[in-house]
Amino acid sequence: MQQFFIESLKELKLSKEQERQCTKVLRMRAGDEIRLVDGSGSGVIAELTNMNPLELREIDTITFEAQKTHITLIASLIRPERLEWMIQKACEVGANRIVLMQADHGVVRDFGDRIQRKLERWNLIAKEASEQAYLSTPVTIEGVITKEDLENYRSDLNVFADLGPGDHIMNAKLPHHESMTIVIGPEGGFSESEVKYFNSKEFAQISLGKSVLRAETASIIACALVRASEAIA
């Protein structure tokens, strides 16, 4: 069943683009059902009662299971095509917020005067992925920040993933917190300066395993493992 984020549940109304998706892409007919979510945690099941004009009526409410931990993923900039794929999949597996960061060893440093257009596109990708995953609220994409801005994105629990002495994220016995920030580096890894800075700000080092992962893979795996550890706790 297709899910859409809409402005308000008081008036069940789709945007023009959402209507086009229903009629032209999904080829829905009267009697089909969709999920409508207001982006603040409330949702309903609605039936398409008429197609031209498109009309909806509520037939049931949606109950969302609360997540134990709000995950902020701080992901280093990578090449655009890989970044878009990472955003999509990280939303699907459990990130609640994604913040993009310039890293010392990153191949991509910034997007110049294109950054606002890029953020609009990335947030659209995140919104569609959030709908796909039946999330109660759309994941937001923010940035681009530097390591000095991390202070503004601290959570109850703060970690960075790197190769080395840190415990594996599944074995770290991290205490439960309502919020968690995870920092992921670029494919070149973190610089010594960055690691020193993270330590000074009390970001604990954790490991995602012995394999050297691509940056986009590491972001997805980190979020997925946190959600997995919650499920088996």
C-alpha positions as a Markdown table, in Angstrom:
| # | Residue | x | y | z |
|---|---|---|---|---|
| 1 | Met | 0.0 | 0.0 | 0.0 |
| 2 | Gln | 1.4 | 3.4 | -1.0 |
| 3 | Gln | 2.1 | 5.9 | 1.7 |
| 4 | Phe | 2.1 | 9.7 | 1.3 |
| 5 | Phe | 3.0 | 12.5 | 3.6 |
| 6 | Ile | 0.3 | 15.3 | 3.6 |
| 7 | Glu | 0.0 | 18.6 | 5.3 |
| 8 | Ser | -2.9 | 17.8 | 7.5 |
| 9 | Leu | -5.3 | 14.9 | 8.3 |
| 10 | Lys | -8.1 | 17.3 | 8.9 |
| 11 | Glu | -8.4 | 17.6 | 5.1 |
| 12 | Leu | -7.4 | 14.5 | 3.1 |
| 13 | Lys | -5.9 | 16.1 | 0.1 |
| 14 | Leu | -3.0 | 15.1 | -2.1 |
| 15 | Ser | -0.6 | 17.4 | -3.9 |
| 16 | Lys | -0.8 | 17.5 | -7.7 |
| 17 | Glu | 2.4 | 15.4 | -7.9 |
| 18 | Gln | 0.9 | 12.8 | -5.5 |
| 19 | Glu | -2.3 | 12.7 | -7.5 |
| 20 | Arg | -0.3 | 12.2 | -10.7 |
| 21 | Gln | 1.5 | 9.3 | -9.1 |
| 22 | Cys | -1.7 | 7.7 | -8.0 |
| 23 | Thr | -3.4 | 8.0 | -11.4 |
| 24 | Lys | -0.6 | 7.9 | -14.0 |
| 25 | Val | 2.2 | 5.8 | -12.2 |
| 26 | Leu | 0.4 | 3.5 | -9.8 |
| 27 | Arg | -2.8 | 3.4 | -12.0 |
| 28 | Met | -5.1 | 3.3 | -9.0 |
| 29 | Arg | -8.8 | 3.0 | -9.3 |
| 30 | Ala | -11.8 | 3.9 | -7.1 |
| 31 | Gly | -11.8 | 1.6 | -4.1 |
| 32 | Asp | -8.0 | 1.4 | -3.8 |
| 33 | Glu | -6.5 | 2.3 | -0.4 |
| 34 | Ile | -3.5 | 4.4 | 0.5 |
| 35 | Arg | -1.7 | 5.5 | 3.7 |
| 36 | Leu | -1.8 | 9.2 | 4.6 |
| 37 | Val | 0.6 | 10.5 | 7.3 |
| 38 | Asp | 0.8 | 14.1 | 8.5 |
| 39 | Gly | 4.6 | 14.0 | 9.3 |
| 40 | Ser | 4.1 | 14.4 | 13.1 |
| 41 | Gly | 3.3 | 10.8 | 13.9 |
| 42 | Ser | -0.4 | 10.4 | 13.0 |
| 43 | Gly | -1.8 | 8.6 | 10.0 |
| 44 | Val | -4.9 | 7.1 | 8.5 |
| 45 | Ile | -5.9 | 4.6 | 5.8 |
| 46 | Ala | -7.9 | 6.3 | 3.1 |
| 47 | Glu | -10.0 | 4.9 | 0.3 |
| 48 | Leu | -10.1 | 6.6 | -3.1 |
| 49 | Thr | -13.8 | 7.1 | -3.6 |
| 50 | Asn | -13.6 | 9.1 | -6.9 |
| 51 | Met | -10.8 | 9.6 | -9.4 |
| 52 | Asn | -11.8 | 12.7 | -11.4 |
| 53 | Pro | -11.6 | 14.7 | -9.3 |
| 54 | Leu | -9.7 | 12.6 | -6.9 |
| 55 | Glu | -11.5 | 12.2 | -3.6 |
| 56 | Leu | -10.6 | 10.3 | -0.4 |
| 57 | Arg | -12.4 | 9.1 | 2.8 |
| 58 | Glu | -10.8 | 7.8 | 6.0 |
| 59 | Ile | -11.5 | 4.2 | 6.8 |
| 60 | Asp | -9.1 | 3.4 | 9.6 |
| 61 | Thr | -6.3 | 4.9 | 11.7 |
| 62 | Ile | -2.6 | 4.0 | 11.7 |
| 63 | Thr | -0.7 | 3.2 | 14.9 |
| 64 | Phe | 3.1 | 3.6 | 14.7 |
| 65 | Glu | 5.5 | 1.7 | 16.9 |
| 66 | Ala | 7.7 | 4.2 | 18.8 |
| 67 | Gln | 11.4 | 3.8 | 18.1 |
| 68 | Lys | 13.6 | 3.4 | 21.1 |
| 69 | Thr | 16.4 | 5.7 | 19.9 |
| 70 | His | 16.4 | 8.8 | 17.7 |
| 71 | Ile | 19.4 | 8.3 | 15.3 |
| 72 | Thr | 21.3 | 11.3 | 13.9 |
| 73 | Leu | 23.7 | 10.1 | 11.2 |
| 74 | Ile | 26.6 | 12.4 | 10.5 |
| 75 | Ala | 27.8 | 11.3 | 7.1 |
| 76 | Ser | 30.9 | 12.6 | 5.3 |
| 77 | Leu | 30.4 | 14.0 | 1.8 |
| 78 | Ile | 30.9 | 11.5 | -1.0 |
| 79 | Arg | 30.3 | 11.5 | -4.7 |
| 80 | Pro | 26.7 | 12.5 | -5.6 |
| 81 | Glu | 25.4 | 9.3 | -7.0 |
| 82 | Arg | 26.6 | 7.3 | -4.0 |
| 83 | Leu | 25.4 | 9.9 | -1.6 |
| 84 | Glu | 21.9 | 9.8 | -3.0 |
| 85 | Trp | 21.8 | 6.0 | -2.7 |
| 86 | Met | 23.1 | 6.2 | 0.8 |
| 87 | Ile | 20.4 | 8.7 | 1.8 |
| 88 | Gln | 17.7 | 6.5 | 0.4 |
| 89 | Lys | 18.9 | 3.3 | 2.1 |
| 90 | Ala | 19.8 | 4.9 | 5.4 |
| 91 | Cys | 16.3 | 6.3 | 5.7 |
| 92 | Glu | 14.8 | 2.9 | 5.0 |
| 93 | Val | 16.9 | 1.1 | 7.7 |
| 94 | Gly | 16.6 | 3.5 | 10.5 |
| 95 | Ala | 18.2 | 7.0 | 10.4 |
| 96 | Asn | 15.9 | 9.7 | 11.7 |
| 97 | Arg | 18.1 | 12.6 | 10.6 |
| 98 | Ile | 21.1 | 12.8 | 8.3 |
| 99 | Val | 23.7 | 15.6 | 8.5 |
| 100 | Leu | 26.3 | 15.9 | 5.8 |
| 101 | Met | 29.9 | 16.8 | 6.9 |
| 102 | Gln | 33.1 | 17.9 | 5.1 |
| 103 | Ala | 35.9 | 15.5 | 6.1 |
| 104 | Asp | 39.6 | 16.1 | 5.8 |
| 105 | His | 40.2 | 13.1 | 3.5 |
| 106 | Gly | 37.0 | 13.5 | 1.6 |
| 107 | Val | 37.2 | 13.5 | -2.2 |
| 108 | Val | 34.1 | 15.8 | -2.3 |
| 109 | Arg | 34.6 | 19.0 | -0.3 |
| 110 | Asp | 31.5 | 21.0 | -1.0 |
| 111 | Phe | 28.9 | 21.8 | -3.7 |
| 112 | Gly | 29.5 | 25.6 | -3.8 |
| 113 | Asp | 26.4 | 27.6 | -4.9 |
| 114 | Arg | 24.6 | 24.4 | -5.8 |
| 115 | Ile | 24.2 | 23.3 | -2.2 |
| 116 | Gln | 20.6 | 24.6 | -1.7 |
| 117 | Arg | 19.4 | 22.8 | -4.9 |
| 118 | Lys | 21.2 | 19.7 | -3.7 |
| 119 | Leu | 19.6 | 19.8 | -0.3 |
| 120 | Glu | 16.2 | 20.2 | -1.9 |
| 121 | Arg | 16.8 | 17.1 | -4.0 |
| 122 | Trp | 18.3 | 15.1 | -1.1 |
| 123 | Asn | 15.3 | 15.9 | 1.1 |
| 124 | Leu | 12.9 | 14.8 | -1.6 |
| 125 | Ile | 14.8 | 11.5 | -1.9 |
| 126 | Ala | 14.6 | 11.2 | 1.9 |
| 127 | Lys | 10.9 | 11.9 | 1.9 |
| 128 | Glu | 10.2 | 9.3 | -0.7 |
| 129 | Ala | 12.3 | 6.8 | 1.1 |
| 130 | Ser | 10.5 | 7.6 | 4.4 |
| 131 | Glu | 7.2 | 6.9 | 2.6 |
| 132 | Gln | 8.5 | 3.7 | 1.2 |
| 133 | Ala | 9.6 | 2.6 | 4.7 |
| 134 | Tyr | 6.3 | 3.5 | 6.3 |
| 135 | Leu | 8.0 | 6.0 | 8.7 |
| 136 | Ser | 5.8 | 8.2 | 10.8 |
| 137 | Thr | 7.9 | 11.3 | 10.0 |
| 138 | Pro | 10.1 | 12.1 | 7.0 |
| 139 | Val | 13.9 | 12.0 | 7.5 |
| 140 | Thr | 15.5 | 15.4 | 7.1 |
| 141 | Ile | 18.8 | 16.1 | 5.4 |
| 142 | Glu | 20.9 | 19.0 | 6.8 |
| 143 | Gly | 24.4 | 20.4 | 6.3 |
| 144 | Val | 27.0 | 20.8 | 5.1 |
| 145 | Ile | 28.9 | 21.1 | 8.4 |
| 146 | Thr | 32.5 | 20.8 | 9.5 |
| 147 | Lys | 33.7 | 18.8 | 12.5 |
| 148 | Glu | 33.7 | 22.0 | 14.6 |
| 149 | Asp | 29.9 | 22.1 | 14.2 |
| 150 | Leu | 29.4 | 18.7 | 15.8 |
| 151 | Glu | 28.7 | 20.3 | 19.2 |
| 152 | Asn | 25.4 | 21.4 | 17.7 |
| 153 | Tyr | 24.4 | 17.8 | 16.8 |
| 154 | Arg | 25.3 | 16.0 | 20.1 |
| 155 | Ser | 22.9 | 13.4 | 21.4 |
| 156 | Asp | 22.6 | 11.5 | 24.7 |
| 157 | Leu | 25.1 | 9.0 | 23.2 |
| 158 | Asn | 27.8 | 10.1 | 20.7 |
| 159 | Val | 30.1 | 7.7 | 18.6 |
| 160 | Phe | 32.2 | 7.6 | 15.5 |
| 161 | Ala | 32.9 | 4.5 | 13.5 |
| 162 | Asp | 36.5 | 3.7 | 12.5 |
| 163 | Leu | 38.9 | 0.8 | 12.1 |
| 164 | Gly | 40.9 | 0.1 | 15.2 |
| 165 | Pro | 40.5 | -0.6 | 18.9 |
| 166 | Gly | 36.8 | 0.3 | 19.3 |
| 167 | Asp | 34.3 | -2.4 | 20.3 |
| 168 | His | 32.0 | -3.7 | 17.5 |
| 169 | Ile | 28.8 | -1.8 | 17.7 |
| 170 | Met | 26.9 | -5.0 | 18.4 |
| 171 | Asn | 29.2 | -6.0 | 21.3 |
| 172 | Ala | 29.8 | -2.6 | 22.8 |
| 173 | Lys | 27.1 | -2.9 | 25.4 |
| 174 | Leu | 26.1 | 0.7 | 24.7 |
| 175 | Pro | 23.5 | 1.7 | 27.3 |
| 176 | His | 20.1 | 2.7 | 26.0 |
| 177 | His | 19.6 | 6.3 | 25.3 |
| 178 | Glu | 16.8 | 8.3 | 23.8 |
| 179 | Ser | 19.1 | 9.7 | 21.1 |
| 180 | Met | 22.3 | 8.7 | 19.4 |
| 181 | Thr | 24.7 | 10.5 | 17.0 |
| 182 | Ile | 26.9 | 8.3 | 14.7 |
| 183 | Val | 29.7 | 9.9 | 12.7 |
| 184 | Ile | 30.8 | 8.1 | 9.5 |
| 185 | Gly | 34.0 | 9.1 | 7.6 |
| 186 | Pro | 34.8 | 9.3 | 3.9 |
| 187 | Glu | 36.4 | 6.4 | 2.0 |
| 188 | Gly | 39.8 | 7.8 | 3.0 |
| 189 | Gly | 39.0 | 7.4 | 6.6 |
| 190 | Phe | 39.3 | 10.0 | 9.4 |
| 191 | Ser | 42.4 | 12.1 | 9.8 |
| 192 | Glu | 44.4 | 12.0 | 13.0 |
| 193 | Ser | 43.2 | 15.6 | 13.7 |
| 194 | Glu | 39.6 | 14.5 | 13.4 |
| 195 | Val | 40.0 | 11.5 | 15.7 |
| 196 | Lys | 41.7 | 13.7 | 18.2 |
| 197 | Tyr | 38.8 | 16.2 | 18.0 |
| 198 | Phe | 36.2 | 13.5 | 18.4 |
| 199 | Asn | 37.9 | 12.2 | 21.5 |
| 200 | Ser | 38.1 | 15.7 | 22.9 |
| 201 | Lys | 34.3 | 16.0 | 22.5 |
| 202 | Glu | 33.7 | 12.6 | 24.1 |
| 203 | Phe | 32.6 | 10.8 | 21.0 |
| 204 | Ala | 33.4 | 7.1 | 21.6 |
| 205 | Gln | 35.0 | 5.0 | 18.9 |
| 206 | Ile | 33.1 | 2.0 | 17.7 |
| 207 | Ser | 33.8 | -0.6 | 15.0 |
| 208 | Leu | 31.5 | -1.9 | 12.2 |
| 209 | Gly | 33.6 | -5.0 | 11.7 |
| 210 | Lys | 37.0 | -6.0 | 10.2 |
| 211 | Ser | 36.1 | -5.3 | 6.6 |
| 212 | Val | 36.9 | -1.9 | 5.1 |
| 213 | Leu | 33.6 | -0.6 | 4.0 |
| 214 | Arg | 32.7 | 2.0 | 1.4 |
| 215 | Ala | 31.5 | 5.2 | 3.1 |
| 216 | Glu | 27.9 | 4.8 | 1.9 |
| 217 | Thr | 27.9 | 1.1 | 3.0 |
| 218 | Ala | 29.2 | 2.1 | 6.5 |
| 219 | Ser | 26.4 | 4.6 | 7.0 |
| 220 | Ile | 23.7 | 2.1 | 6.1 |
| 221 | Ile | 25.3 | -0.7 | 8.2 |
| 222 | Ala | 25.7 | 1.5 | 11.3 |
| 223 | Cys | 22.0 | 2.5 | 11.3 |
| 224 | Ala | 20.9 | -1.1 | 10.6 |
| 225 | Leu | 23.0 | -2.5 | 13.4 |
| 226 | Val | 21.7 | 0.0 | 15.9 |
| 227 | Arg | 18.1 | -1.0 | 15.0 |
| 228 | Ala | 19.1 | -4.7 | 15.2 |
| 229 | Ser | 20.6 | -4.3 | 18.6 |
| 230 | Glu | 17.4 | -2.6 | 19.8 |
| 231 | Ala | 15.3 | -5.5 | 18.5 |
| 232 | Ile | 17.3 | -8.1 | 20.4 |
| 233 | Ala | 17.9 | -6.2 | 23.6 |
